Amino acid sequence: MAGEDFNPVRNRRSGTSSSACGASEKDEMQRRTEGERSSQTSSNGRVDVDHVITRKMQLIAEAEQLKPAFMKEVDSHFTEFVDSLIEKSVILESSTPASTFSSASSEKDMHKNRSLRAPPEHGKIFTARRSLLDELFELSHIRTIYHMFIALLIIFILSTVVVDFIDEGRLVLDFDLLVFAFGKSTVVAYTWPCMFLGTFIIPYGLFHQWAQGYSNSSHRTIRSFFYGTLFMLFQVIGLGIGPVYVAVAYALPPASGFIVMLEQVRLIMKGHSFIRENVPRVLSSAKEKSSECVNSFYGLICFLFQVLGSLFYSYYIFVRLCIPQFRNISQEPFNLRALVLCIFNSILPGILIYFLIFFAFLHCWLNAFAEMLRFADRMFYQDWWNSTSYANYYRTWNVVVHDWLYYYAYRDILWLFGKKFKAAAMLSVFAISAAVHEYVLAVCFGYFYPVLFCLFMCFGMVFNFVLNDRRKGPFWNVIMWTSLFLGQGVIICLYSQEWYAHQYCSIKNPTFLDYMKPRSWTCRHVQI
């Protein structure tokens, strides 16, 4: 029986061996055939060039077909690898008391925090990383797009110089628009240090005095109310009313007004976040330290130079594309046709200004300050241009402001009223953001024309729910870009019309209602 059992096994092995030998013989025959074909085609030193070229083109076509799937797969795996690496490093560092970064205690919690952010007892996670554009500019394809924008700036400069030379017979390099926009700079030079030093000294001094005697105080509630009231008075009067009074009383031009008002908003946010972050630590007796930093003097100069270049870019966009269109707006009747043409003609300068605001402020200006302050985390924005939903666009356009609104507005509203009010909390955050944007524009322009507020609260809210994170694919990215183009056209058109209406149709001794009513709807006086 043993022999009978062994024979099938042996037969199977021999069959396997014979099949392997057969396969090897087939391979050998195939190689011989190909060798014979090769020897036939290369006989007498001649090569079948057409066959080689055809085969090469087929291989290139196959490679091109495989490239998108290969790059998508590599990008997906690389993103997962980097995310996993960051999560693990944060988890390891969170076990150290003196860690710079705050995190949850397990990978499960970290996965949850990716969508819900950090829990109340933890802060924002910081890590040393470059801005996205700095990484993308290392790719020649993206760097070429940057060069195209530089070439467009050169074209704007040449067109302005040539037209001025034809009209005036000489080169006109007075930059009158920039001089006007940044006028009364001495007022700004006096105002900004007062705002900065006040924010630097008063919130910290009040917090230090409160925290120093809080643990030993027998009237903690009264002590907290007293110092909290002093801090709120500083926020409202010192940083709130003071800069507005300066901007209105001295009639600061638009750019100078923007410097004061944007710094006001930034310093108010800084003061609030400082108190909001440190008070809970005193209450829970928590202590943290940080020491991560990078800096480069060359990087600082480069970023500041790009900011200056962006200012001149904006100057030529307004001179060549905006001022000629709106200078004689008072001579044209205000009707639907004129409004539609104005909006579509304003899309190009609007979207260029939009790109410049992003590049000059969110990339260059913030990176310049990061270089000066040796701040390593440069994620001031993400790839908002790839967004297929407005929900993702709002999260990635301005990460700094979004995170502030999330941590100190949205999350605090949920803490006060409960998680059932998520929609109300989101609506409140939209209202705060829209009101602050319109507030800055109203003070800087000298009139109230709530175009941006309506776009935020109406279309922004609708798109946030309609174009949500479930929308994927290139089609929705096209829809998002189309709406952005139209939105920038509406903003440039309506605000420019209102600006020139206030210049041409000024009112003596205007009342408060005169500043609230749109003057461009009725201004038809010829005053050129």
Buried (B, 14 or more C-beta within 10 A) or exposed (E): EEEEEEEEEEEEEEEEEEEEEEEEEEEEEEEEEEEEEEEEEEEEEEEBEEEEEEEEEEEEEEEEEEEEEEEEEEEEEEEEEEEEEBBEEBBEBBEEEEBBBBBBEEEEBBEEBEEEBBEEEBBBBBBEBBBBBBEBEEEEEEEEEEEEBEEBBEEBBEEBEEEBEEEEEEEBEEBEBBEEBBBBBEBBEEBBEEBBEBBBEBBBBBBEBBBEEBEEEEEBEEBBEBBBEBBEEBBEEBBBEBBBEBBEEBEBBBBBBBBBBBBBBBBBBBBBBBBEBBBEBBEEEEEBEEEEEBEEEEBBEBBBEBBEBBBBBBBBBBBBBBEEBBBEBBEEEBEEEBBEEBBEBBBBBBBBBBBBEBBBBBBBBBBBBBBBEEBBBBBBBBEBBEBBBBBBBBBBBBBBBBBBBBBBBBBBBBEEEEEEBEEEBBBBBBBBBBBBBBBBBBBBBBBBBBBBBBBBBEBBBEBBEEBBEEBEEEEBBEBBEEBBBBBBBBBBBBBBBBBBBBBBBEEEEEEEEEBEEBBBEEBBEEEE
